Amino acid sequence: MKPLPLTVLGAALLAASWWHGWHSKGDQLASEANTQQLQQAQQALADYVTQTQRLAAIADRVQQHTTRLASTSARQQQDYRRHAQTTPLPADCHLDAGRLQQLQTAIATINHTITTAQPHPPAADH
């Protein structure tokens, strides 16, 4: 055989092998990139679920506090109105002890509800 056709055949085989290796490496890199993107998407989804659950818990707590405050406020308003009807405000507009106590109790209840409704910061790990 002539050396030129063997050289051309060898070069063609070498080029085909190189192309196949290049193509396989590209497929491998694309697969690794897809796997990494999938892992990032799964982590983002897990973070989303965690945040959704945290927000749902906060919403439930706020709803409980709102319901309790509405119940307490309605009772305190009735007590205040009953007291206002039985003991009208004097002409000099000074609050009597009973009316002042009811107002202070209502303010303390609202402040306590606001304080307990605040989300607690996560404890620092040491």
VENUR-V89324 format. One record per backbone hydrogen bond with DSSP energy under -1.0 kcal/mol. NH is the residue of the N-H (numbers start at 1). CO is the residue of the C=O. If there is no record, write none. Layout:
# VENUR-V89324
nh=[NH NH]
co=[CO CO]
This chain:
# VENUR-V89324
nh=[6 7 8 9 10 11 12 13 14 15 16 17 18 19 20 21 22 23 24 25 26 27 28 29 30 31 32 33 34 35 36 37 38 39 40 41 42 43 44 45 46 47 48 49 50 51 52 53 54 55 56 57 58 59 60 61 62 63 64 65 66 67 68 69 70 71 72 73 74 75 76 77 78 79 80 81 82 83 84 85 86 87 93 100 101 102 103 104 105 106 107 108 109 110 111 112 113 114 115 116 117]
co=[2 3 4 5 6 7 8 9 10 11 12 13 14 15 16 17 18 19 20 21 22 23 24 25 26 27 28 29 30 31 32 33 34 35 36 37 38 39 40 41 42 43 44 45 46 47 48 49 50 51 52 53 54 55 56 57 58 59 60 61 62 63 64 65 66 67 68 69 70 71 72 73 74 75 76 77 78 79 80 81 82 83 90 96 97 98 99 100 101 102 103 104 105 106 107 108 109 110 111 112 113]
